[in-house]
Amino acid sequence: MSSSELSDERTGRPDDIEAVPVRHPGRWIAAILVVLIAASLVRSIVVDPNFQWSVVGHYLFDPRVLRGVRVTIVLTVVSMVVGVVLGVVLAIMRRSPNPIVSGASWLYIYVFRGTPLLVQIIFWYSIGSLYKTIDLGIPFGPSFVHINSNSLITAFGASVLALGLNEGAYMSEVVRAGFLSVDDGQGEAASSLGMSRMQVLRLIVLPQAMRVIIPPTGNETISMLKNTSLVSVIAYTELLYSVQQIYSVSFQTIPLLIVASLWYLVMTSVLYVGQFFIERRYGRGFSRAERATMRARWLGTRGNRGVT
């Protein structure tokens, strides 16, 4: 027996274990199938003449399409501003100890989340048939201002109303989740120091809730950008309606829809990049497991939105 074997026997050290990697043939088979399917799809898209890529390139930077892109961006920004402001107000109302105030907020959220966005767009665009004039004055008293509904609520106004008011219902839940993430003890401690309820909310709760509110707001913005395509039903010239006007004359439907899809992908990609950095910035205080749980909850909220 060699000296090394004798020393191993004296020390009681076990023999070295030879690690054998686990084989995963199923993963390789699945990967090969995915690659083959993806390659066949790419080949069919590139080779098939029905896609008319030359037409896509011709209209990609058409002035009418670019004007639709600008209108889509403006509509997204304005509607999101309305939705965020309204969402904060509704979330504060939900936290009110007054049952009438909190009940009104709950009813608003219930109505706007429970009806399709497309129906809301058509409703606001047709509001002139319900109210001929919009009167401003003392409730149950004299009116001082009389405005024609059709002149006030244009296609742009109806689009902002529908998108913004609908977004406010969803943003209120995002803001409320941010409020709930702040420990109640901090608010109680601030109240014991003599701070009012609004001071506690503005100086203590809201700054800490921002790291929970900001990241899912990126998801809402991306969803808003895509939802703007719904206003094409009221003939507002955003991106989708712009390409619809073109292919209604040229009858090149598929290439023009590809043009619109490419522009939507470009705009959402920019928002995805911004959302990535925002999530990384505001997720610094969370562990990896907490960030994964938050992301799953946000994505689950977005998934449920399609049902409501």
Buried (B, 14 or more C-beta within 10 A) or exposed (E): EEEEEEEEEEEEEEEEEEEEEEEEEEEEEEEEEEEEEEEEEEEEEEEEEEBBEEBBEEBBEBEEBBBBBEBBBBBBEBBBEBBBEBBBBBBBBBBBEEEEBBEBBBEBBEEBBEBEBBEBBBBBBEBBEEEEBBEEEEEEEEEEEEEEBEEEBEBBBBBBBBBBBBBBBBBBBBBBBBBBBBEEEEBEEBBEEEBEBEEBBEEBBBEBBBBBBBBBBBBBBBBBBEBBBBBBEBEBBBBBBBBBBBBEEEEBEEBBBBBBBEBBEEBBEEBEEEBEEBBEEBBEEBEEEEBEEBBEEBEEBBEEBEEE
